[in-house]
Amino acid sequence: MPTGLGDEVLWFSPSLDSSPYSNDLSVNGFDLSFINGATTVVDTLNGGTRAYSLDGTNDYLQVSGSTLQGTAPFDTVSTQMSMSTWAYLSTFDGAPSGGGSLTGKYSGASTTFSLNHRSDDVGVLQGSAYSQNDTDASYSQDSIESAAGTVDPSTGVWYHYLLTYDTSKSGATSRLKFYLNGSLVSVATIISTGTGDRIRSKSGVNLLIGGISTSYIWGGRIDDYRIFSRVLTDAEISHLSSSRATLGGAGGTYTHRTLLGVG
């Protein structure tokens, strides 16, 4: 297994994996499913070697929500998480469902998090996360927090996207943060009442990579997708954004291509 930050909950990277490129590179071994023709292609930009390729029509990648349930941060008691990924937009037709929604464990009020184009402003990428109150036995939604960055990604360019979420914080601007290429672009505002103190998670909601639902998907490529059960430090965020498939801890500087002697 490659060496990451050391505590990835799940980690999928064609640049670091071998065929069929569906192995979880974390210690948890979650299965990744390729849906509707999703595949991988050679891509050596930004330090990578290979990437997931999605057609922007109906391709996506999926991890079963029932399999994830019980593993932090998807265990109804966790208070922190981070999501990190590299992504390249090939096509976007101007609608939220037209190739511009990147990832999420998303299903209405059962959502854990999502990163997608806003329906009212398709030039804005929006990170959202849902929390719940630990006194609610049904684990129903208590609050929604949304960090809408003024980010309009160009097609044909790799970007690094990262969300951090900490429900133990009291102020909305300290709870959900959205980073692009290692820089903070937006902090959250609470867009519904309540300030739940646990990350929202339901077992029946699948994690999608390359979309937030079967109708809202990503048209392009994705690599080095990771979820953590804690908030990453500024140094770790900078490290992950320095190159696709970056290995080692925050002090590391090498990539998979370096180890192969080709970068």
C-alpha positions as CSV (number, residue, x, y, z in Angstrom):
1,M,0.0,0.0,0.0
2,P,1.2,3.6,-0.7
3,T,2.0,5.8,2.3
4,G,-0.5,8.6,2.8
5,L,-1.1,11.0,5.7
6,G,-1.6,7.8,7.8
7,D,-5.3,8.0,8.7
8,E,-7.3,8.0,5.5
9,V,-10.8,6.4,6.1
10,L,-11.0,5.7,2.4
11,W,-8.7,6.4,-0.5
12,F,-9.1,5.8,-4.2
13,S,-6.4,6.8,-6.7
14,P,-5.8,5.3,-10.1
15,S,-2.4,7.0,-10.1
16,L,-1.3,4.9,-7.1
17,D,-3.4,1.7,-7.8
18,S,-3.2,-1.2,-10.3
19,S,-5.9,-2.7,-12.5
20,P,-8.9,-2.7,-12.0
21,Y,-8.2,0.6,-10.1
22,S,-11.0,0.0,-7.6
23,N,-8.9,-0.8,-4.5
24,D,-9.3,1.2,-1.4
25,L,-5.8,2.3,-0.5
26,S,-6.7,2.9,3.2
27,V,-6.7,0.2,5.8
28,N,-10.5,-0.3,5.6
29,G,-10.7,-2.0,2.2
30,F,-14.0,-0.5,1.0
31,D,-15.2,-1.6,-2.5
32,L,-15.5,1.0,-5.3
33,S,-18.1,0.3,-8.0
34,F,-17.9,1.6,-11.6
35,I,-21.4,2.6,-12.7
36,N,-22.6,3.0,-16.3
37,G,-19.3,2.8,-18.1
38,A,-17.1,4.8,-15.8
39,T,-13.5,3.8,-16.5
40,T,-9.9,5.0,-16.2
41,V,-7.5,6.6,-18.7
42,V,-3.8,7.5,-18.8
43,D,-3.3,11.1,-17.5
44,T,0.1,12.4,-16.6
45,L,-0.8,16.1,-15.8
46,N,-0.1,17.5,-12.4
47,G,2.0,14.6,-11.2
48,G,-0.5,11.8,-11.9
49,T,-0.3,8.7,-14.1
50,R,-4.0,7.7,-14.5
51,A,-7.5,9.0,-13.6
52,Y,-11.1,8.0,-13.4
53,S,-12.9,9.1,-16.5
54,L,-16.6,10.0,-16.5
55,D,-18.7,11.0,-19.5
56,G,-20.9,13.7,-17.9
57,T,-24.1,11.9,-18.8
58,N,-24.5,9.0,-16.5
59,D,-21.1,7.7,-15.4
60,Y,-20.1,7.7,-11.7
61,L,-18.3,5.8,-9.0
62,Q,-20.0,4.5,-5.9
63,V,-19.3,3.1,-2.4
64,S,-22.2,1.4,-0.6
65,G,-23.6,3.5,2.3
66,S,-24.5,0.4,4.3
67,T,-20.8,-0.7,4.1
68,L,-19.6,2.7,5.2
69,Q,-22.0,3.0,8.1
70,G,-20.3,2.5,11.4
71,T,-16.9,3.7,10.3
72,A,-16.0,7.3,11.3
73,P,-17.1,9.8,10.1
74,F,-20.1,7.8,9.0
75,D,-21.1,6.5,12.4
76,T,-23.6,9.1,13.8
77,V,-21.2,10.1,16.6
78,S,-18.3,11.7,14.8
79,T,-17.8,15.5,14.9
80,Q,-15.1,16.0,12.3
81,M,-14.3,15.0,8.7
82,S,-12.3,16.1,5.6
83,M,-12.8,15.3,1.9
84,S,-9.9,15.8,-0.5
85,T,-9.9,15.1,-4.3
86,W,-8.3,16.2,-7.5
87,A,-10.8,16.8,-10.4
88,Y,-10.7,17.9,-14.0
89,L,-13.9,19.2,-15.8
90,S,-14.2,18.2,-19.4
91,T,-17.8,19.2,-20.1
92,F,-20.5,21.3,-18.4
93,D,-23.6,22.4,-20.2
94,G,-24.5,25.3,-17.8
95,A,-27.1,23.4,-15.7
96,P,-26.4,21.8,-12.2
97,S,-27.1,18.4,-13.7
98,G,-24.9,19.1,-16.7
99,G,-21.6,17.6,-15.6
100,G,-20.7,19.9,-12.7
101,S,-21.5,18.1,-9.4
102,L,-18.5,16.4,-8.0
103,T,-19.2,14.2,-5.0
104,G,-21.4,13.6,-2.1
105,K,-23.2,11.3,0.3
106,Y,-26.4,13.0,-0.7
107,S,-30.1,12.3,-0.4
108,G,-32.2,15.3,0.7
109,A,-32.4,15.6,4.5
110,S,-30.4,12.4,4.8
111,T,-27.3,14.0,3.2
112,T,-23.9,13.9,5.0
113,F,-22.0,16.2,2.6
114,S,-21.9,17.3,-1.1
115,L,-19.8,19.4,-3.5
116,N,-21.8,20.6,-6.4
117,H,-22.8,23.5,-8.6
118,R,-25.5,25.7,-7.1
119,S,-28.9,25.4,-8.8
120,D,-29.4,29.2,-8.6
121,D,-25.9,30.2,-9.8
122,V,-24.1,27.6,-12.0
123,G,-20.9,29.5,-11.9
124,V,-20.5,28.8,-8.1
125,L,-19.4,25.5,-6.6
126,Q,-21.0,24.9,-3.2
127,G,-19.8,22.6,-0.4
128,S,-22.6,21.6,2.0
129,A,-22.7,19.4,5.1
130,Y,-25.5,18.3,7.4
131,S,-25.4,17.8,11.1
132,Q,-27.7,16.1,13.7
133,N,-28.3,16.5,17.4
134,D,-27.2,13.6,19.5
135,T,-30.4,13.8,21.6
136,D,-32.4,12.8,18.5
137,A,-32.8,9.1,18.4
138,S,-34.0,9.1,14.8
139,Y,-30.8,11.0,13.7
140,S,-32.8,13.5,11.8
141,Q,-31.3,16.5,10.2
142,D,-30.7,19.4,12.6
143,S,-28.8,21.9,10.5
144,I,-27.4,22.5,7.0
145,E,-24.3,24.4,6.5
146,S,-23.2,25.7,3.1
147,A,-19.9,27.2,1.9
148,A,-20.4,28.6,-1.5
149,G,-17.1,29.5,-3.1
150,T,-17.0,31.8,-6.1
151,V,-15.3,29.1,-8.1
152,D,-16.0,28.6,-11.8
153,P,-13.6,25.9,-12.8
154,S,-12.3,26.0,-16.4
155,T,-12.6,22.9,-18.5
156,G,-9.4,21.0,-19.2
157,V,-7.6,22.0,-16.0
158,W,-6.9,19.9,-12.9
159,Y,-8.0,21.5,-9.6
160,H,-7.6,20.3,-6.0
161,Y,-10.8,20.5,-3.9
162,L,-11.1,20.1,-0.2
163,L,-13.8,20.4,2.5
164,T,-13.3,20.3,6.2
165,Y,-16.3,20.0,8.7
166,D,-16.2,20.3,12.5
167,T,-19.5,20.2,14.3
168,S,-17.8,20.7,17.7
169,K,-17.3,24.3,16.7
170,S,-20.0,26.8,17.8
171,G,-19.8,29.3,14.9
172,A,-20.8,28.5,11.4
173,T,-17.7,30.1,9.9
174,S,-15.5,27.7,12.0
175,R,-17.5,24.5,11.1
176,L,-17.5,24.0,7.3
177,K,-14.6,25.3,5.1
178,F,-14.0,25.0,1.4
179,Y,-10.5,25.0,-0.2
180,L,-9.4,25.3,-3.8
181,N,-5.8,24.4,-4.7
182,G,-4.8,24.7,-1.0
183,S,-6.4,28.1,-0.4
184,L,-9.5,28.8,1.6
185,V,-12.2,30.2,-0.7
186,S,-15.3,30.1,1.5
187,V,-16.5,29.4,5.0
188,A,-20.0,28.2,5.8
189,T,-23.2,29.9,6.8
190,I,-25.9,27.9,8.5
191,I,-28.9,27.8,6.1
192,S,-31.4,26.1,8.3
193,T,-32.2,26.3,12.0
194,G,-30.2,24.5,14.6
195,T,-26.6,23.6,15.2
196,G,-26.3,19.8,15.4
197,D,-23.2,18.5,17.2
198,R,-22.8,15.2,15.2
199,I,-22.1,14.6,11.5
200,R,-25.3,13.4,9.8
201,S,-25.1,9.9,8.4
202,K,-27.7,7.3,7.3
203,S,-26.7,3.8,6.1
204,G,-29.0,3.7,3.1
205,V,-27.2,6.7,1.4
206,N,-24.4,5.7,-0.9
207,L,-21.2,7.8,-1.4
208,L,-20.9,8.9,-5.0
209,I,-17.6,10.0,-6.6
210,G,-18.3,11.9,-9.8
211,G,-21.7,13.1,-8.8
212,I,-24.1,13.7,-5.9
213,S,-27.0,11.7,-7.3
214,T,-27.7,9.7,-10.5
215,S,-29.0,12.9,-12.1
216,Y,-26.3,15.4,-10.9
217,I,-22.9,14.1,-12.2
218,W,-19.4,15.2,-13.1
219,G,-18.1,15.3,-16.7
220,G,-14.4,14.8,-16.6
221,R,-11.7,13.1,-14.6
222,I,-11.0,12.4,-10.9
223,D,-7.9,11.2,-9.0
224,D,-6.6,10.9,-5.4
225,Y,-10.0,10.9,-3.6
226,R,-9.7,10.7,0.2
227,I,-11.9,11.0,3.2
228,F,-10.6,11.5,6.7
229,S,-12.4,11.4,10.1
230,R,-10.7,14.6,11.3
231,V,-10.0,18.1,10.2
232,L,-6.8,18.4,8.3
233,T,-4.2,20.9,9.2
234,D,-3.1,23.8,6.9
235,A,0.2,22.0,6.2
236,E,-1.7,18.8,5.2
237,I,-4.0,20.7,3.0
238,S,-1.1,22.4,1.3
239,H,0.7,19.1,0.9
240,L,-2.3,17.3,-0.7
241,S,-2.8,20.2,-3.1
242,S,0.8,20.3,-4.3
243,S,0.4,17.4,-6.8
244,R,-1.9,14.6,-7.7
245,A,-1.3,11.3,-5.8
246,T,1.1,13.0,-3.3
247,L,2.5,10.5,-0.9
248,G,3.8,10.7,2.7
249,G,2.9,13.1,5.4
250,A,2.8,16.9,5.4
251,G,6.5,17.0,5.2
252,G,6.8,14.8,2.2
253,T,7.5,16.2,-1.3
254,Y,7.5,13.1,-3.5
255,T,4.8,11.7,-5.8
256,H,4.1,8.4,-7.4
257,R,5.8,9.7,-10.6
258,T,8.9,10.6,-8.6
259,L,9.2,7.0,-7.3
260,L,8.8,5.7,-10.8
261,G,11.6,7.9,-12.0
262,V,9.4,9.8,-14.4
263,G,8.7,13.0,-12.6
